Amino acid sequence: MKAPSRYPISVSLLHWLLAIALIGNLVIGWLLDDREGLLALHKSIGIAILALALIRLTNRLRVRDQLPPSVNKTGTAAYFIEGMVHRLLYVLMLAAPLLGWLKTNAAGHPASFFELFTLPTLLSRNRELSHWFGELHAMAAYGLAALVGLHLLGALAHRLLKGQNIVPRIVPLPRRPLPKARRLAD
């Protein structure tokens, strides 16, 4: 049986939804010092990121037999780096919103999702803990931003250095058939 060349649609859709939410929330997070009015939006998107990351992880385990193999040769530094970046992305996609939730609770506030529902309170008010969870949340967010940048650089390096356009593997669009002239030449 031939290995798949593209990711399943569920993996692709969750990848791009999380990418948009993560990048948007990182930008909003950086703007918080100047615009406190964005805090409720930042928290709500963070809750969505936590839910989407859990769904994505569960889905990835569910469809693991349908995932295309790495384009990097097994045992190479590129293969190792790819695996580490992906694992750390998952860890930080879960850790950053969890730390934000803990920081919010320790500050004495509930974590609300667009005022539709509130997450359970995990900690009672504790100013010192709120400060530390805030610091850890910020570190996780900066780490996440760096990993997203590495992820993008990896795709760019494949394109520019190896001539491999790997982006279509994760795009959630149906594969277009090759024009008839190209099919004959292949």
Stockholm file with secondary structure:
# STOCKHOLM 1.0

chainA/1-186         MKAPSRYPISVSLLHWLLAIALIGNLVIGWLLDDREGLLALHKSIGIAILALALIRLTNRLRVRDQLPPSVNKTGTAAYFIEGMVHRLLYVLMLAAPLLGWLKTNAAGHPASFFELFTLPTLLSRNRELSHWFGELHAMAAYGLAALVGLHLLGALAHRLLKGQNIVPRIVPLPRRPLPKARRLAD
#=GR chainA/1-186 SS CCCCSSCCHHHHHHHHHHHHHHHHHHHHHHHTTTCGGGHHHHHHHHHHHHHHHHHHHHHHHHTGGGSCCCSSCTTSHHHHHHHHHHHHHHHHHHHHHHHHHHHHHHTTCCCEETTTEECCCCSCCCHHHHHHHHHHHHHHHHHHHHHHHHHHHHHHHHHHHHCCCCGGGTCCSCCCCCCHHHHHHC
#=GC SS_cons         CCCCSSCCHHHHHHHHHHHHHHHHHHHHHHHTTTCGGGHHHHHHHHHHHHHHHHHHHHHHHHTGGGSCCCSSCTTSHHHHHHHHHHHHHHHHHHHHHHHHHHHHHHTTCCCEETTTEECCCCSCCCHHHHHHHHHHHHHHHHHHHHHHHHHHHHHHHHHHHHCCCCGGGTCCSCCCCCCHHHHHHC
//
